[in-house]
Amino acid sequence: MPTLHGLEALPGADLVQRGIDDLTRGASTEEALLVSMASTRLRATGVEVPPGSGVSAGHCLYSLLAAKHGADAHSRYNALVRRLESFARAAEHARAR
């Protein structure tokens, strides 16, 4: 099973690891769709990201959030993206050392 290879302590790593685990199982969860959205950037930092379904992960994520959270979908989407962005930036910094 793919792991974060030394990046587990970074902010948002728990979210990314859940997304990777869900993608490995073929589950279309919030976390899996989020990781799928950022798969190219995450792979560039050395994170092993399983292939996604090939659909527009961002649109699917928003639809899932809208069904689950209604009017709060937009703020939930932005919060998830911010956490992922925090992880990606920290991972890029850690790998640049």
N, C-alpha and C positions, 0 to 999 in steps of 0.2 A: 504494500500500500504506500503511495507517495506521501512523503512528509516534507516538512519545511526546512530540513537540513541546517540546523543551527540557528534558525530565525524564530524559534518558538517563543522567545521572550519579548519580541517586538509588539508594539501596540497593534491590536487587530489580528494577531496571529491565530487566536482561537476561532475567529470568524472565518478566516481563510482556510484553516485546517478542516473545519466543519464542511465548508464548501467543497474542498478536495475530496473528503470522505463521501459526501453526497454524490458528487460527480462520478466517483468510482463505482458507487452502487447504482447509478443511473437515475437518481432521484432529482426531481426538478424543484428544489427548495429555494428559498430566498438566498441562502448562502451559496448554493451551487450556481445559480444564475449570476450572482454577483461576481464570483470567481471566474466564471466563464466570460463575463464581460471584459475582465482585465487579464485574460489568459496570456496574451502576447507580452504584456508588461511584466507579469509575474514570472513567466518563463525566462525572460531576459535577466531576472535576478537569480535564476537558478532553481526556482520553485517548480517542481514537477506537477503540471496541471493536466489531468486526464482530458481527452477530447470531450467537447460538449455535444449538444444535439445538432448544432449547425443553424439553429433558429436565432433570431435576433434576441439575445439574452436580455438586453436592456428593456425592450418592449415587453417581453414575457415577465420580467421581474416587476415592472410597474403594474402590469395587469394583475399579477398575483397579489401585490400589495394593495391595490385598489379593491380587490374582492375581499381581502382580509381586514383592511383598515379603513376603507371608505375614504372620507375626506382627509384623513391623516396620511394617505398614501404618499403624497408628495414629500412631506417632511420626513417620513420614514425612509423613502428612497434616498433622499439627500443625506440622511444620517448614515445609512449603510455605505454610500459612496465615499463619504468623508472618512469613515473607519478604514475602508479598503485603501484609500489614498494615503492615509497615515501609515499603514503597513507597507505599502509599495515604496514610499519615500524612505522610510527607515531601512527597508531591505536594500534599496539601491545604495544608500549611504554605507550600510554594513558591508556590502560586497565591494565597494570602491576602496575600502581600507586595505 
